[in-house]
Amino acid sequence: MSRRRRLQNIVVVAVILSLVAMYGLLYWQLHSANFQHHERSHHSMHVPRPRLHLRENLALHRELHRKEQQLVKHIELGLKQQRNSSQVVVESLSKESGSSVAVTREHKYQSDVTLYIEKSDGERIPSGWSTRVEDGVAKEQPFEFQPGVNLIQGWTIGVLQMEEGERALLHVPAALGYDSSPMGRKGGAFYIPANSNLLFDIKILGKA
């Protein structure tokens, strides 16, 4: 596993642990409030006030919801910053079970690929190039490649962080893609404007 992939995994684990800790703290606060109200009701000579208890619970639930929304916005902002960064971001979608076999420069590979143009807000625009029937190709046509050989730099950086059998989204900034050179023909079946960020939906089928 590459150093960059390990760092990405560490960030994901940190976010999950933060979410669990937040839920645990708010649950404890809710449980504590319930217990304190029960104690007050038990020792008081007056009739318990369930409406006050309900208001306390609702306030804590609102606080929990507010914290959830803050965390979601923080994660979305982080993903947007990653998309707009100058580095390739590998977003793993699925992996095959069993032992992992990393992609290396020494071998050729077969892959299923669909290429999109990725806007700064995350919108995906089909480029017109795909090897998948589900994306409009009449027949499956796996793409054969060797990392570092006649490929854009972003592709090589991305696939070298993947494993055989893995499907992932490669977010490639324009500087590591086609840069200022447009590809294809405007109005044709395949076209990528100059300075476009790219998104490859790729699955490594195995060695060629």
DALINUR-V520395 format. One record per residue. N is the residue number from 1. SS is DSSP state (H for helix, E for strand, - for the rest). OMEGA is omega in degrees with one decimal (999 if undefined). Layout:
# DALINUR-V520395
N	SS	OMEGA
N	SS	OMEGA
This chain:
# DALINUR-V520395
1	-	-176.5
2	-	179.7
3	H	-179.5
4	H	178.5
5	H	178.9
6	H	178.7
7	H	178.0
8	H	178.3
9	H	178.7
10	H	179.0
11	H	-179.9
12	H	179.6
13	H	179.5
14	H	178.5
15	H	-179.9
16	H	179.6
17	H	177.4
18	H	179.0
19	H	179.2
20	H	179.7
21	H	-179.6
22	H	178.7
23	H	-179.5
24	H	-179.8
25	H	-179.0
26	H	176.2
27	H	178.6
28	H	178.9
29	H	179.2
30	H	-179.6
31	H	179.7
32	H	179.0
33	H	178.1
34	H	-178.0
35	H	-179.8
36	H	178.7
37	H	179.5
38	H	179.5
39	H	179.3
40	H	-179.3
41	H	-176.6
42	H	-175.2
43	H	-177.5
44	-	175.1
45	-	-177.1
46	-	176.5
47	-	179.3
48	-	-178.9
49	-	-176.2
50	H	-179.9
51	H	176.9
52	H	177.8
53	H	179.5
54	H	179.3
55	H	178.4
56	H	179.0
57	H	-179.4
58	H	179.6
59	H	179.1
60	H	176.9
61	H	177.0
62	H	178.9
63	H	177.3
64	H	179.5
65	H	179.4
66	H	178.5
67	H	177.7
68	H	-178.9
69	H	177.9
70	H	-179.5
71	H	178.9
72	H	179.2
73	H	179.6
74	H	179.3
75	H	179.1
76	H	178.4
77	H	178.8
78	H	179.0
79	H	179.1
80	H	178.2
81	H	176.6
82	H	-179.4
83	H	-177.4
84	-	-177.4
85	-	179.7
86	-	-179.1
87	-	175.0
88	-	177.7
89	E	179.6
90	E	-179.7
91	E	-175.1
92	E	179.5
93	E	-179.9
94	E	176.8
95	-	176.1
96	-	178.9
97	-	-179.2
98	-	-177.9
99	-	-177.8
100	-	176.7
101	-	-175.1
102	E	174.0
103	-	-178.9
104	-	178.2
105	-	-171.8
106	-	-173.6
107	-	169.2
108	E	-175.5
109	E	170.6
110	E	-177.6
111	E	166.7
112	E	-173.6
113	E	167.5
114	E	-176.4
115	E	176.8
116	E	166.6
117	E	-176.2
118	E	178.1
119	-	-177.2
120	-	178.6
121	-	178.6
122	-	179.2
123	-	180.0
124	E	178.1
125	E	-179.7
126	E	179.9
127	E	-176.1
128	E	179.9
129	E	177.5
130	E	175.2
131	-	-172.0
132	-	175.4
133	H	-178.2
134	H	179.1
135	H	171.8
136	-	178.7
137	-	-177.6
138	-	-178.6
139	-	178.5
140	-	-178.8
141	-	-179.0
142	-	-179.6
143	E	-179.9
144	E	-178.9
145	E	170.1
146	E	-178.1
147	-	177.5
148	-	-177.1
149	-	177.0
150	-	179.3
151	-	172.7
152	-	-175.5
153	H	-177.9
154	H	177.6
155	H	-178.3
156	H	178.9
157	H	-177.2
158	H	-174.7
159	H	178.1
160	-	173.4
161	-	-175.8
162	-	178.1
163	E	174.0
164	-	-178.6
165	-	-177.5
166	-	172.2
167	E	-176.2
168	E	172.0
169	E	177.5
170	E	177.5
171	E	-172.7
172	E	177.0
173	-	-175.7
174	H	-177.1
175	H	178.7
176	H	177.3
177	-	179.8
178	-	174.0
179	-	-175.1
180	-	-178.0
181	-	174.7
182	-	-179.7
183	E	-179.0
184	E	-177.1
185	-	179.7
186	-	-176.6
187	-	179.5
188	-	-177.8
189	-	-178.2
190	-	179.7
191	E	174.4
192	E	179.1
193	-	176.6
194	-	177.0
195	-	179.4
196	-	168.1
197	-	-174.1
198	E	174.2
199	E	177.2
200	E	170.4
201	E	-168.7
202	E	171.2
203	E	177.2
204	E	-177.2
205	E	-178.9
206	E	179.9
207	E	-179.2
208	-	999
